[in-house]
Amino acid sequence: MGQCPSAPRHHHRQPPPPADHAPPLPTPDDDAPAAEDHTAHLPDDLLAVVFGLLGSADRKRCSLVCRRWLSVDAASRLRLALDARAPLHAALPGILARFPAVSKLALKCDRRAESVSDPTLGLVADRIGPALRRLKLRSLRLVTDDGVAALAAAATNLRKLSVGSCTFGAKGIEAVLRSCLHLEELSIKRLRGLAQSEPVAVSSLRLHSLCLKELYNGQCFSSLITNSPNLKTLKIIRCSGDWDPVLEDLPQDALLAELHLEKLQVSDRGVSALSGLEVLYLAKAPEVTDVGLGKLATRSPRLRKLHVDGWKANRIGDRGLAAVAQKCATLQELVLIGVNLTSVSLELIAANCPALERLALCGSDTFGDAEISCVATKCAALRKLCIKACPVSDAGMDKLAQGCPRLVKVKVKKCQGVTPECAERLRASRNGALAVNVDTPGGAGELQDARSIDESGVLENAGSDTLPDDLDDRIGGPDLSCGSSGRPSGWKARMGAFMSRSLSVSMFRRRPRVSYET
């Protein structure tokens, strides 16, 4: 457009300054003090205490700062998690020699890879067997009963054992019970060698926690359950077979205080035999009815926590909950999933359970505005309320503004009758002191108080007596017919891409990795 082409640019480099003006180089005679390592005067024991306060990733980084820190970290590390593929056997002596103080060991193998075998457990027994306090074995498919027995004979001070997806059987577990007399916690999940196992004919005097999950012929541990006098926590989850005889054989003077039963063949006959419970999780046991729950409440007056997943079977309702209200005056936490209750039982619970602080309901077709009004007017001690997939509306939720004076957190999900404006009114009624989390009817977003609700939208867990963080995840599981919309379609696409990527990565052999935990 009539413009002249621009002239080329010439870059002129500045000439170096003359030698006369160059800054003087430091000499040993300068008075500038050298950088001082302030940790050099700390004793190794104190440095080890500092390392113990760090997270796993930070501790790894600190161990690479200098040789001394590397040595202190290795000498003071107590917990070690190893990738237990077959090549680990050759590297294990050097690893255990580097970390001589390890007392908590986890051996985990990918289920598609070849795991270590009995000789590797023999190395563990020889190097750190007497020092072991906690042991976790995952997917060790080449380990047999003999290998477990050899390790148990050396690890006589073992306090906690967790096994999962292994192929040895009841003989290995029995060897542990006979050799490890200080065993306090035992977790057995997906143990594949129990099909032809004989019953375990040994008990444990110090065992106070036992978890059996996804076992075939799990009844072979019935003698362990009934003859362990200090057993306080028992979890039986998705195990096949009839469990009523096991529950009936429990002694009347047993110390059992916490019981988890999930997806079991158990009926009123077994539940009615229980007594002295303080915590009960009863999930997806359709043969348990109001009759069994009522008898259990009569024999367990100190019940503090009750979680019932009725699985939409309509076998537990107002009658069973009324019995709980009349017999369990110390009830503090009540979680009902797929249970149709009305204000009839809620009024009894509010009147007879003055310590009720946490209430959660999901998938109840009969929990509406009348029931939420009953909660608002009569549950004076309530602090946390969670409602999911129930026919409540703004009219009922507004009652919470004047009721429940101690209420601090409210969570409402998948209740189409509750609007974001209701959440704003509730929050304003307590001058912002009430944390309200309500998802919109269209699922577009959530209104929540950022000061007291975490980023994931789950009510924070203030302590051991609060509702669990994953409560609403379990409430909204696919097993419940709560009318939930399910996972978004993008989730399936992401999972498909992730699985294909995992498959391609698993085709390449990798060296055994070592992960350290503090």
N, C-alpha and C positions, 0 to 999 in steps of 0.2 A: 504494500500500500504506500509506495513512495518512500519507504524508510530504508536507510542504508544498513547494510549488514553490520552487525556489531563487530567491533574489533576484537581480535583474540586477546584473552587475558594472559598476562605474563606473571607467573608466581616467582617473586624474588625472596629467596631464603635469607633470613637475617644472618649476618656473619657472626661467628662465635665471639664472645667478649674476649678482650685481650687477657693474657695471662695475669696481668697486674691486677685486674679487677675480679678475678675468679675467687669464690669463697674458699677460705682456708679449710683444708682437710683436718678432721679431728686427730689429735695425737694422744698418745698415752699420758701425756703430762697435763691434759685438760682436767678441769675440776668437775666436769659433768658426771654425776653419779650413774653407775650402771644400773639397768633394770634389775629389781630385786624380786625374787620368788618368795612371796609371803607365805606360801604353803610349805616351804622347806623346813620351817621350825615346828610344824604340826606333827605330832606323833602318828604313826601308822594307824593305831587304833582309832584315833579321832577322825582321821581321814576316811576310814572304813565306815564310821557312823554317818558321815556326810554322804558317802556313796549310797548308803542304805536308804536315805531319804529321797533319792532321785528316782525318776521313772526309768523304765527299761531303756528307752532310746537315749535319754540324756546320759545314763550310766555308760552305755556303749561308747558314746562320743568322749566322755571323760577318760575312759580307759586308754584312749589313743593319744592323750596329751603328752605323756612322757613315760619312760620306762618305770619309774617309781609308781605312778598311778596305775599303770597296767598290772604291776605286781600286786599292789594293794587290792585292786578290784578282783583279781583272780583268787587271792587268798581269802577274801571275805564274802565271795558270792555264795549264796545259800540255795538258789533256785536255778535249775537248768532244764531247758526243753530242747530235745534233739529230734531231728528228722530220722526216724528209725528205719530207713531203707537198708538193704543188704550191705552196701558199701560202708555203712557206719561201723561195722565190726572192726575193720582195720584201723580206723581213726580213733576209736573209743579209748584205748589206753592213753594216748596222748592228751585227749580232752579231759579225762578224769584226773590225770596227773597235773594238769594246769589248774583245775578247780578242786582242790582237796577238801574244801569245807562244805561241799554240796550235801544238803540233807533232803531236798525236794527235787525229784527227778520225774520228767515226763518224756515218754517214748511214744511218738506218734508217727504213723506211716500212712501214706496215701493208699487207699483201698485197691487201687489198680496196680500198685507196685509190689515188688517182692520185699517182704519185711525181714528184719533180723530174726534169728532163731535162738534156740536154747544156749548155745555157746556165748552169745552176747549177754544174756542175763547172767551167765556164769562170771563174765568179766565184771559186771556191775556188782555182783555179790562179793567178789574178791577185793575190789578196790574200795567201794564205799558202802558195802552191805551193813555193817554195824551202825553207820552214821545216818542211814536213811530213816526219815520220819514220814515222808509222804511220797507216794508212788502212783503214777498214772500210766496206764498201758492202753494204747488205742490202735486198733487194726493190725495187731501183730498176729498174722495168720499162720506163721510157721512156729510159733511158740507153743509148747505142749505142757501137759501137767507136770512133767518131770522138771522142765526148766523153771516153772513157777515155784515148785517145791524147793529146788536148790536155792533160789533167790530168797525165799521165805526163811529157810534155815539160817541164812546169814543175816537177814534184816530183822532181827528179833525185837528191835525197838520201833518197828513201824507203827505209826499212829493212824494213818489214813491210806486207803487203797481204793483206786478207781480203775475199773477195767471196762472196755467197750469194744465191741466188734472183733473180739478175739475168738480163737477156735478151740482153746482148751476147755475143760469141763469142770464139773463139781469137785473132782479130786484135787485140782489145783487150788480152788478156794478153800477146801477143807485143810489142805496142807498149810495155807496161810493162817487159818484160824488156830491150828494146833501149835504153830511155831511162834506167831506174833501175838503174844499174850497181852500186849498193850494196845491192840487195835481198838480204835474208838469209832471210826467212820468207814463204812464199806458201801461202795456203789458198784452195781453189776448191771451193765447195759448191753443188750444184744450179744450175749455170750452164746456162741454157736454149738458148743459141745455138750449141751445139757439134755439132748434128746434121749440118750440111753443111760443117763447118769442115775446112780443110786442116790437115795436121800442122804443129805449131809447129816451125819449123826454126831455133831459136835456143836457146842454153844460157846459163847464168848462172854466173859464176866464184865469186861469193860466196854463192850460195844454199846454205843448210845444212838447211832444213826445208821439206818440201813435203807438203801434205795435199790429196787428191782424194777427194771424197765425193759419192755419188749423182749420177754423171755418165753421160750417154749419149755414147758416142764419146770416152771419156776417154783412149783410146789415142793421141789426137792430141798428147798431151804426153809420149809415149814418148821422143822425142829429148831433151827437157828432163831426163827422169829419168836417162837413160844417159850424157848428155854434160855433166852438172854435176859437176865433179871434187870439190867440197867438200860434196856432199850427204851428210848424216849421219842424218837422220830422214825416213822416207818412210811415209805413211799412205794406203792405198788402201781405201776403205770403200764397199761396196755400189755399185760401178761395173760397168756391163754390159760384156760382151765377154770375149774370151780374153786373160788376162794372162800366160800362160806365156812367150810370146815376149819380152815386156818384161823379165821377170826374167832370162831367159836372156841378154839383150843387155847386162846390167850388166857392166862391166869387172871383171876379177879383182882389180885393185888399188884398187877403189872404197873410199871411206871410210865407206860406209853401215854404221851401227852399230845403228840402231833401225828396226824394220820392223813395221807394223801391216797385217794383211790380214784383212778381214772381209767375209763374204758375197760371195766372188769366185769366178769360174770360174778356178781355179788348181789344179794337180795336182802330183804328185810331180816331174814334169819341170821345172816352174818352181822349186819349193822346193829341189830338189837342186842347182840352179845357184847358190844363195846361199852366201856365205862371209863370214867375219869379223864376224858379227853378235854383238852383246852383249845386245840386248833383242828379243824376238820375241813378238808378239801374233797368234795364229792362231785366228780365230773363224769357225765355220760355213763351213768349206771341206771338204765331204765327200769330195772327190776326193784329198785329201792323206791318205796312209796311214803306217804305221810305216816303210815303206821310205824315203819322202821325208824324214820327220823324222830318221831315222837318218843319212842322207847329209848333211843340214844340220848335225847335231851334229858329224859328223866334220870338216866344213869350218869350223865356228864353235866352236873350243875355248874361247873366252873368253865364252861365253854366261852372262849373269848373271841374266836374268829370262826366264821362259818362261810364257806364258799360252796355254792351249789350250782352246778350246770345241769339243768333238767333236760337238756337236749330236746326241748319241745315235746316231751312225752306226756305232759300233764299228769304225772304221777305224784308230784309234790306241789302243794299249793297252800291255801290259807290254813288248812287243818294242821299240817306239819309245822308251819311257821308259828302258829298259835301255841303249840306245845313248846316250841323253843322259847317263845316269849314268856311263858308261864314258869319254865323251869330254869332258864339260864339268865339270871339277873345281871351277870357280869359281862354280857355280850358287848363287845366294842366294835367289831367289824362284821358287816354283813354284805356279801356279794351274791347276787342272784342272777343267773343267766338262763333264759328260756323258761322261767318260772312265772306262772300267772298268779299274782297275788292281788289283793284288793285292800281297801282301807280297813277292812275288818281285822286282818292280821297286823296291819301297820299300826293301828291304834293300840293293840295289845303290846306290840314291840316297843312303841314309844312310852307306854305307861309303865311297863315292867322292866325295861332295860335302860335305865337312866344314863348309863355310861356309853351308849352307842355314839361313836364319833365318826365312823366312816361307813357310807352306804353307797352301793353301786348296783344298778339294775340295767339289764340289757334284754331286749327281745321279749318283753312282757306285753302281751296284747291287752292286758287289763290295767296296766299302770298308766292312769291318765291324770287329768287335772284334779279330780277329787283326791287321788292318792298323794299327789305332790302338795296339795293344800294341807293334807293331814301331816305330812312330814314337816311342813313349814310351821305349823302351829303347835306341834306336840313334841318334836325332837329337839329339845332345847340344847343338848350337848353336842349336836352334830357339827362337825368341822369340815368334812369333805363329802361332796355329793357328786356322783357320776351317773349320768343317764344316757343310754344309747338305744336307739331304735325302739322307742316307746311312744305311744300316742299322746304326748303332752303338748301343750300350746303355750302361748304367751300369757293367757289368762291364769294358768296354774303357776307358771314360773314367776309371775309378778308377786305371788304370795310370799316368795322367799325374801322380798325386800323388807317385810316387817317381821318375819319369823326367823328362827334359828339364829339367835344372837351371836353364837360363837362360830358361825360359818365363815370360813376363810377361802375356800376353793370350790368352784362349781364347774363341771364339765358336761357339756351336752353335745352329742354327736348323732347325726342321722335321725333327728327328730324334726320332721318337716313342718310341724306347727310352731316351732320356735324360730323367731327372727333375730337378726343382729340388733335391731332396736331394743328388743327385750334385754339383751346382754348389756347394752349401754345403760339402760334404766337400772338394772341390778347393780352395776358398778357404781353408778352415781348415788344410789341409795346408801352406800357405805363409805362414801367419800374416797373411793379408790382403794379401800382396804380389802375389798372382796375381789379375788382373782376369778374372772369369768372367761371361760373358753367355750365358744359356741360356733359350730360350723354353719355356714349359710345353707339354706335349703337346696340351692343348686350346686353346692360344693365348690363355689368360686373362691372361698377363702375363709379365714377365721378371724374373729375378734378376740384378742387375748391381752392380758396384762403382762407386759414384757418384764415387769419387775419380779414376778413370782412364777412365771411359766417359762419353761425352757424352749429352745428353738424348735424342737420337734413337736411341740404342741401337747406334750404329755405333762400332767401335773407333776411337779417335783416331789420326790420322795423325801420327806423330812426326817425319817427315821425308820427303825425296824418295824414299828407298829403302824406305818402308813400303807396306803394302797400301793401295790407294786407298780413300777414304771411301765411295765408292759401289760398292764391290766386291760386297757382298751384294745390292744392288739389281740389279746386272747379272747376278749369279748366279741370282737368282730371277726372271728375265725370262720372259715368256710363251712364248718360243721353246723353252724346255727342258721336257722331259717328266719333271720331278722329282717329280711327285705333289703339287705345291703346290695349296693350296686356292684360289689366285687372290685378286683384290682383293675386299674386302667389298662387299656390295650397296649400302651407304651411299655408297660412293665414286661409283658411277654416278649416284645421285640428286644428289650435290653437283655432279658435273661437268655434269649436265643443267641444273641451276639456273644454274651459272656460264655455260654457253654461251648460254642464253636471255638472261641479263643482258647478256652481251657483245654479242649481236645487237641488243638494243634500244638500247644505248649507241652502237653504230657507226652508227645511223641518223641521228644528229645530227652536223653538221659542227662540228669544233673547230678552234680556232686552233692554229697550229704551236707545240709546246712545246719548250723548251730544257732539257736536263738536263746538269748539270755533274758531272764526275768528277775526283777528285784522283788 
